[in-house]
Amino acid sequence: MATSGQSLSADGQSGAPRRDIPADRVNRPLAAFARDYPEGEAVPRHSHERAQLLYATAGIMRIATDAERFTVPPARALWMPAGMPHAVAMPRGLAMRALFLRADAAKDLPSHPAVLSVSPLLRELILAACEEPLEWDEHGRGGHIAALILEEIARAPRLPLAVPQPRDPRLARLAAALAADPASPLTLEDWAARSGASARTLRRLFQAETGMGFARWRQALRLAEAAALLASGAPPARAAAAVGYASAPAFGAAFRAAFGTTPGAERIAGGGRSPAA
């Protein structure tokens, strides 16, 4: 499916530019969008008139709203309600296959962003929708595909992969640095020395802005990043080390407590071949 040019217009309600593409305007309840992004490209903060299901067949999406950050690998998708400002980064390149849903098609779907597990059936339906013209036959193949997609989105399991985003500029810089290097061993006291604020101030702000203490927030970030690595096929030991866990048993216990499954099972669910760890 070829993509068309994109334009931006002001969105007075959210303060974010509205990204205008044909899939946002076509007179169909659902429209597909396909684009391959090169390594390092990013889409700055923007919003869409329609709700989206953001899915990638290859590459990891890092999506930030004003309140939360999501790391989304293949076999996962992010549901994004209409009008919600967000930015997308794809540090290693990305094969995006997204769906845009008109208000009547999205009315029974989540009103908040949510990471969804993508079943093999939903994956194939998304790819099939990308092969249809924008103005697909409502009484033919396109209509059947769209109807089944809506059923599959509604029943897709939601995954606890959101990490709250702090708003204070000092915390935002700290959060960005840890997102870039989740294995960083720096303590809150170390970050305080770098930010010009006391550790006590940072601790208070973390609790007020994210609802979590610093240690719990960092663990949530590390486990979300590890889940993305596992779903992309990384062995559990490698995923654990990449996010700062020196002990595989400690990583496994934290992962099970957070997600109710083992790192090995998460890797298999994402398409990995080995049930190790």
C-alpha positions as CSV (number, residue, x, y, z in Angstrom):
1,M,0.0,0.0,0.0
2,A,1.5,3.3,-1.0
3,T,1.5,6.3,1.3
4,S,0.5,9.8,0.4
5,G,2.0,13.1,1.6
6,Q,1.2,14.3,5.1
7,S,0.4,17.9,6.2
8,L,0.0,19.5,9.6
9,S,-2.6,21.9,10.8
10,A,-3.1,23.6,14.2
11,D,-5.1,21.8,16.8
12,G,-6.3,24.4,19.3
13,Q,-7.6,21.9,21.8
14,S,-4.5,19.8,22.4
15,G,-1.8,22.3,21.5
16,A,-0.3,19.7,19.2
17,P,-0.2,19.9,15.4
18,R,-2.9,17.8,13.7
19,R,-1.2,15.4,11.2
20,D,-3.5,15.2,8.2
21,I,-3.2,12.1,6.0
22,P,-5.8,10.5,3.6
23,A,-6.5,7.6,6.1
24,D,-7.7,10.2,8.5
25,R,-10.4,11.5,6.1
26,V,-11.6,8.7,3.9
27,N,-15.3,7.9,4.1
28,R,-14.9,4.5,5.6
29,P,-15.1,3.3,9.2
30,L,-11.5,2.0,9.0
31,A,-8.5,2.8,6.8
32,A,-5.0,1.3,6.8
33,F,-1.7,3.2,6.6
34,A,1.6,1.7,5.6
35,R,5.0,3.3,5.7
36,D,8.6,2.1,6.3
37,Y,10.7,4.6,8.4
38,P,14.5,4.7,8.2
39,E,16.7,4.2,11.3
40,G,16.7,7.2,13.6
41,E,13.5,8.9,12.2
42,A,11.0,10.3,14.6
43,V,7.5,11.8,14.3
44,P,7.2,14.8,16.6
45,R,4.3,15.4,18.9
46,H,1.0,15.5,17.0
47,S,-2.5,14.3,17.1
48,H,-5.0,12.7,14.7
49,E,-8.7,13.3,14.2
50,R,-9.3,9.5,14.3
51,A,-8.4,6.8,16.7
52,Q,-5.4,4.6,15.7
53,L,-4.1,1.1,16.2
54,L,-0.3,1.6,15.8
55,Y,1.4,-1.6,14.8
56,A,4.8,-2.5,13.3
57,T,5.8,-5.7,11.5
58,A,9.4,-4.9,12.2
59,G,11.2,-2.6,14.6
60,I,10.4,-1.2,18.1
61,M,8.1,1.8,18.5
62,R,8.7,4.2,21.3
63,I,5.6,6.3,21.8
64,A,5.1,9.1,24.3
65,T,1.9,10.8,25.2
66,D,1.9,13.7,27.7
67,A,1.2,11.3,30.5
68,E,2.8,8.0,29.6
69,R,5.6,6.3,27.6
70,F,5.1,3.0,25.7
71,T,7.7,0.7,24.2
72,V,6.0,-1.5,21.6
73,P,7.6,-4.4,19.7
74,P,6.2,-6.5,16.9
75,A,3.4,-8.8,18.2
76,R,2.1,-5.8,20.2
77,A,0.2,-2.8,19.1
78,L,-0.8,0.5,20.8
79,W,-4.4,1.7,20.8
80,M,-4.4,5.5,20.6
81,P,-7.7,7.3,21.1
82,A,-8.7,10.1,18.7
83,G,-7.2,13.6,19.4
84,M,-4.5,12.5,21.8
85,P,-1.2,14.1,21.3
86,H,1.8,11.7,21.0
87,A,5.2,11.4,19.5
88,V,6.8,8.4,17.9
89,A,10.5,7.4,17.8
90,M,11.9,4.4,15.9
91,P,15.6,4.3,16.7
92,R,16.3,1.2,14.6
93,G,13.9,1.8,11.8
94,L,10.3,0.7,11.6
95,A,7.8,-1.0,9.2
96,M,4.6,0.7,10.3
97,R,1.2,-0.8,9.5
98,A,-1.4,1.3,11.2
99,L,-5.2,1.5,11.2
100,F,-7.3,4.7,11.5
101,L,-10.8,4.3,13.0
102,R,-13.7,6.7,12.4
103,A,-15.6,7.7,15.6
104,D,-18.5,5.4,15.0
105,A,-16.1,2.4,14.6
106,A,-14.1,3.3,17.7
107,K,-17.0,4.1,20.1
108,D,-16.9,0.8,22.0
109,L,-13.1,0.6,22.1
110,P,-10.8,2.0,24.9
111,S,-10.9,5.7,25.8
112,H,-7.3,5.6,27.0
113,P,-4.0,4.4,25.3
114,A,-3.4,0.7,25.8
115,V,-0.8,-1.8,24.6
116,L,-2.6,-4.8,23.0
117,S,-1.4,-8.3,22.2
118,V,-1.7,-8.9,18.5
119,S,-3.0,-12.4,17.6
120,P,-1.8,-14.1,14.4
121,L,-5.2,-13.5,13.0
122,L,-5.2,-9.8,13.8
123,R,-1.8,-9.4,12.3
124,E,-2.9,-11.0,9.0
125,L,-6.0,-8.8,9.0
126,I,-3.9,-5.7,9.4
127,L,-1.7,-6.7,6.5
128,A,-4.8,-7.6,4.4
129,A,-6.3,-4.2,5.2
130,C,-3.1,-2.5,3.9
131,E,-3.6,-4.2,0.6
132,E,-7.1,-2.8,0.1
133,P,-7.7,0.6,-1.5
134,L,-8.6,3.4,0.9
135,E,-12.2,3.4,-0.4
136,W,-12.7,-0.4,-0.1
137,D,-15.9,-2.1,-1.1
138,E,-18.1,-1.9,2.0
139,H,-20.1,-5.0,0.9
140,G,-17.0,-7.0,-0.3
141,R,-13.7,-8.2,1.0
142,G,-12.7,-4.9,2.5
143,G,-15.9,-4.7,4.5
144,H,-15.5,-8.2,5.9
145,I,-11.9,-7.5,6.8
146,A,-12.8,-4.3,8.6
147,A,-15.6,-6.0,10.6
148,L,-13.4,-8.8,11.8
149,I,-10.6,-6.3,12.7
150,L,-13.0,-4.4,15.0
151,E,-13.9,-7.7,16.7
152,E,-10.3,-8.7,17.2
153,I,-9.3,-5.3,18.6
154,A,-12.1,-5.4,21.1
155,R,-11.1,-8.9,22.4
156,A,-7.3,-8.3,22.3
157,P,-5.7,-8.7,25.7
158,R,-4.4,-5.4,27.2
159,L,-0.8,-5.5,28.6
160,P,0.5,-3.4,31.5
161,L,3.4,-1.7,29.6
162,A,2.7,2.0,30.2
163,V,5.3,3.9,32.1
164,P,4.1,7.2,33.6
165,Q,5.9,10.3,32.2
166,P,7.0,13.1,34.7
167,R,6.3,16.7,33.7
168,D,8.9,18.6,35.7
169,P,11.8,19.5,33.3
170,R,14.4,18.0,35.7
171,L,12.5,14.7,36.0
172,A,11.8,14.7,32.2
173,R,15.5,14.9,31.5
174,L,16.2,12.1,34.0
175,A,13.5,10.0,32.5
176,A,14.8,10.5,29.0
177,A,18.3,9.5,30.0
178,L,17.1,6.3,31.7
179,A,15.0,5.4,28.7
180,A,18.1,5.7,26.6
181,D,20.1,3.7,29.0
182,P,17.8,1.7,31.4
183,A,20.8,-0.3,32.7
184,S,22.3,2.9,34.2
185,P,23.5,2.2,37.8
186,L,23.1,5.9,38.8
187,T,21.2,6.4,42.1
188,L,18.7,9.2,42.7
189,E,21.4,10.9,44.7
190,D,23.6,10.8,41.6
191,W,20.9,12.2,39.4
192,A,20.2,14.9,42.0
193,A,23.9,16.0,41.7
194,R,23.5,16.3,37.9
195,S,20.1,18.0,38.0
196,G,20.8,20.8,40.5
197,A,18.0,19.6,42.8
198,S,18.2,17.7,46.0
199,A,17.4,14.0,46.2
200,R,14.6,14.8,48.5
201,T,13.0,17.2,46.0
202,L,13.3,14.6,43.2
203,R,11.9,11.9,45.4
204,R,8.9,14.1,46.2
205,L,8.3,15.1,42.6
206,F,8.5,11.5,41.4
207,Q,5.8,10.5,43.8
208,A,3.6,13.5,43.0
209,E,3.9,13.3,39.2
210,T,4.0,9.5,38.5
211,G,2.3,8.0,41.6
212,M,5.5,6.0,42.1
213,G,8.7,6.3,44.0
214,F,11.9,6.5,41.9
215,A,12.9,2.8,42.4
216,R,9.5,1.5,41.5
217,W,9.3,3.8,38.4
218,R,12.8,2.7,37.2
219,Q,11.8,-0.9,37.6
220,A,8.6,-0.3,35.6
221,L,10.7,1.3,32.8
222,R,13.3,-1.5,32.9
223,L,10.7,-4.2,32.7
224,A,8.8,-2.5,29.9
225,E,12.0,-2.3,27.9
226,A,12.9,-5.9,28.7
227,A,9.4,-7.0,27.6
228,A,10.0,-5.3,24.2
229,L,13.4,-7.0,23.8
230,L,11.9,-10.4,24.7
231,A,9.0,-10.0,22.3
232,S,11.6,-9.1,19.6
233,G,13.4,-12.4,20.2
234,A,16.2,-11.5,22.7
235,P,17.1,-14.4,25.1
236,P,16.0,-13.7,28.7
237,A,19.5,-13.4,30.0
238,R,20.4,-10.8,27.3
239,A,17.2,-8.8,28.0
240,A,17.9,-8.8,31.7
241,A,21.5,-7.6,31.3
242,A,20.4,-4.9,28.8
243,V,18.1,-3.3,31.4
244,G,20.4,-3.6,34.4
245,Y,19.6,-6.9,36.1
246,A,22.8,-8.7,37.1
247,S,20.8,-11.7,38.4
248,A,18.6,-13.8,36.1
249,P,16.5,-15.1,39.0
250,A,15.8,-11.5,40.3
251,F,14.8,-10.5,36.8
252,G,12.5,-13.5,36.4
253,A,10.8,-12.8,39.7
254,A,10.3,-9.1,39.0
255,F,9.0,-9.9,35.5
256,R,6.5,-12.5,36.8
257,A,5.3,-10.2,39.5
258,A,4.7,-7.4,37.0
259,F,3.3,-9.3,34.0
260,G,2.1,-12.6,35.4
261,T,4.2,-14.6,33.0
262,T,7.9,-15.7,32.7
263,P,10.5,-14.0,30.5
264,G,10.7,-17.2,28.4
265,A,7.0,-17.3,27.8
266,E,7.0,-13.6,26.8
267,R,9.7,-14.3,24.3
268,I,7.6,-17.2,22.8
269,A,4.5,-15.0,22.7
270,G,6.4,-12.5,20.7
271,G,7.6,-15.1,18.2
272,G,10.9,-16.2,19.8
273,R,11.8,-19.8,19.5
274,S,13.5,-20.7,22.8
275,P,11.6,-21.3,26.0
276,A,14.8,-20.8,28.0
277,A,14.5,-19.1,31.4
